[in-house]
Amino acid sequence: MVPLDVETALHDKTPGAWNYHFQVIRTVLNYGKKKGYLGVNPCDSLDRIRPDKPPTQIATPETVEALLVHAEENEIEMLPFLVFTFFCGIRPGDAGEMAKL
């Protein structure tokens, strides 16, 4: 087994799934190395995948003010969402805490 075999086995995985399966394979092969079944672990020459994170967006005070004024005047039901996300640090989006509240 060579590192290319491990990469080929995991080529269709997302970065998170790739890292999970890579960790499992590396653990199993480390056990084989410890017991003398393998001379080297091919995973030792591979790196975990660093998923691309979208850049952090920072709203200017003027933007926050404009959003709050607009919400207060036109969409009052949006005001709690804006206050919690801008001032309490609760993350919006599908994976954030605001989606769960």
Secondary structure as the mmCIF struct_conf table of DSSP 4:
data_model
#
loop_
_struct_conf.conf_type_id
_struct_conf.id
_struct_conf.beg_label_comp_id
_struct_conf.beg_label_asym_id
_struct_conf.beg_label_seq_id
_struct_conf.end_label_comp_id
_struct_conf.end_label_asym_id
_struct_conf.end_label_seq_id
HELX_RH_AL_P HELX_RH_AL_P1 PRO A 3 ALA A 9
TURN_TY1_P TURN_TY1_P1 LEU A 10 ASP A 12
BEND BEND1 LYS A 13 LYS A 13
HELX_RH_AL_P HELX_RH_AL_P2 PRO A 15 LYS A 34
TURN_TY1_P TURN_TY1_P2 LYS A 35 GLY A 36
BEND BEND2 TYR A 37 TYR A 37
BEND BEND3 GLY A 39 VAL A 40
HELX_RH_3T_P HELX_RH_3T_P1 PRO A 42 SER A 45
HELX_LH_PP_P HELX_LH_PP_P1 PRO A 51 GLN A 57
HELX_RH_AL_P HELX_RH_AL_P3 PRO A 61 ASN A 74
HELX_RH_3T_P HELX_RH_3T_P2 ILE A 76 MET A 78
HELX_RH_AL_P HELX_RH_AL_P4 LEU A 79 PHE A 87
BEND BEND4 CYS A 88 CYS A 88
BEND BEND5 GLY A 93 GLU A 97
TURN_TY1_P TURN_TY1_P3 MET A 98 LYS A 100
#
